[in-house]
Amino acid sequence: MSGKSLLYYGFPESIREQSIVITNRLYMTEMAYNVSQLIHVVSVDVSKFNHDQKKVYDNVLNSADSNSGQLFFLDAVGRTGKSFLINLLLDKVRTGKILQR
């Protein structure tokens, strides 16, 4: 922006301290999970998967384990368990034990 301040363009000046506080709060929220509870939830809820959900779950975790960098696209009609699957994958990642299934 040619070295001009945000104020010059009619925007408020950013306050660095605010962004640091927001970043720290988001980080702390993300790190505040009860890991032992998540491990329990994952172990219980994986058994609720249907065959296709389990296959996707295993493929995604195997890709992460092998660091293969695969890209997955999950598409299905409504009410087929996509959110359940994605949330459980996120819970698995949040346990920090993605490599130790």
C-alpha positions as CSV (number, residue, x, y, z in Angstrom):
1,M,0.0,0.0,0.0
2,S,2.8,2.3,-0.9
3,G,3.9,2.8,2.7
4,K,0.8,4.6,3.9
5,S,-0.9,3.8,7.1
6,L,-4.4,2.2,7.4
7,L,-5.6,5.5,8.8
8,Y,-4.7,7.2,5.6
9,Y,-7.2,5.0,3.8
10,G,-10.0,5.5,6.4
11,F,-9.4,2.3,8.3
12,P,-8.6,2.3,12.1
13,E,-5.1,1.7,13.1
14,S,-4.5,-1.9,14.2
15,I,-3.5,-2.5,17.8
16,R,-0.9,-5.2,17.9
17,E,-1.6,-6.0,21.5
18,Q,-5.3,-6.8,20.7
19,S,-4.3,-9.3,18.0
20,I,-1.8,-10.9,20.3
21,V,-4.4,-11.4,23.0
22,I,-6.9,-12.8,20.5
23,T,-4.3,-15.1,19.1
24,N,-3.3,-16.3,22.5
25,R,-7.0,-16.8,23.5
26,L,-7.7,-18.9,20.4
27,Y,-4.5,-20.9,21.0
28,M,-5.4,-21.5,24.6
29,T,-9.0,-22.5,23.7
30,E,-7.7,-25.0,21.1
31,M,-5.2,-26.4,23.6
32,A,-7.6,-26.7,26.5
33,Y,-9.2,-30.0,25.5
34,N,-9.4,-32.8,28.1
35,V,-7.2,-35.3,26.2
36,S,-8.2,-38.3,28.3
37,Q,-11.9,-37.5,27.7
38,L,-11.2,-37.1,23.9
39,I,-9.4,-40.5,23.9
40,H,-12.5,-42.1,25.5
41,V,-14.9,-40.3,23.1
42,V,-12.8,-41.5,20.1
43,S,-12.6,-45.1,21.3
44,V,-16.4,-45.2,21.9
45,D,-17.6,-43.4,18.9
46,V,-15.4,-45.2,16.3
47,S,-17.4,-48.3,17.0
48,K,-20.5,-46.4,15.9
49,F,-19.2,-45.9,12.3
50,N,-20.8,-47.7,9.4
51,H,-18.5,-49.5,7.0
52,D,-17.9,-46.5,4.7
53,Q,-17.2,-44.0,7.6
54,K,-14.7,-46.4,9.1
55,K,-13.0,-46.8,5.7
56,V,-12.7,-43.0,5.3
57,Y,-11.5,-42.6,8.9
58,D,-8.8,-45.3,8.4
59,N,-7.7,-43.8,5.1
60,V,-7.3,-40.3,6.5
61,L,-5.4,-41.5,9.5
62,N,-3.2,-43.8,7.4
63,S,-2.4,-40.8,5.2
64,A,-1.5,-38.7,8.2
65,D,0.6,-41.5,9.7
66,S,2.6,-42.0,6.5
67,N,2.9,-38.2,5.9
68,S,1.8,-38.8,2.3
69,G,0.0,-35.5,1.9
70,Q,-3.1,-36.9,0.4
71,L,-6.1,-34.6,-0.2
72,F,-9.6,-36.0,0.7
73,F,-12.9,-34.7,-0.4
74,L,-15.9,-35.9,1.5
75,D,-19.2,-35.6,-0.3
76,A,-22.6,-37.3,0.5
77,V,-26.2,-36.4,0.8
78,G,-27.5,-34.9,4.0
79,R,-27.8,-36.9,7.2
80,T,-25.2,-39.5,6.3
81,G,-22.8,-38.9,9.1
82,K,-20.2,-36.5,7.4
83,S,-20.1,-34.1,10.4
84,F,-19.9,-37.0,12.9
85,L,-16.9,-38.4,10.9
86,I,-15.2,-35.1,10.6
87,N,-15.7,-34.2,14.2
88,L,-14.3,-37.5,15.3
89,L,-11.2,-37.1,13.1
90,L,-10.7,-33.7,14.7
91,D,-11.1,-35.2,18.1
92,K,-8.5,-37.8,17.2
93,V,-6.1,-35.1,16.0
94,R,-6.7,-33.1,19.2
95,T,-5.7,-36.1,21.4
96,G,-2.2,-35.7,20.0
97,K,-2.1,-39.5,19.4
98,I,-2.7,-39.6,15.7
99,L,0.2,-41.8,15.1
100,Q,-0.7,-44.2,17.9
101,R,-4.0,-45.7,16.9
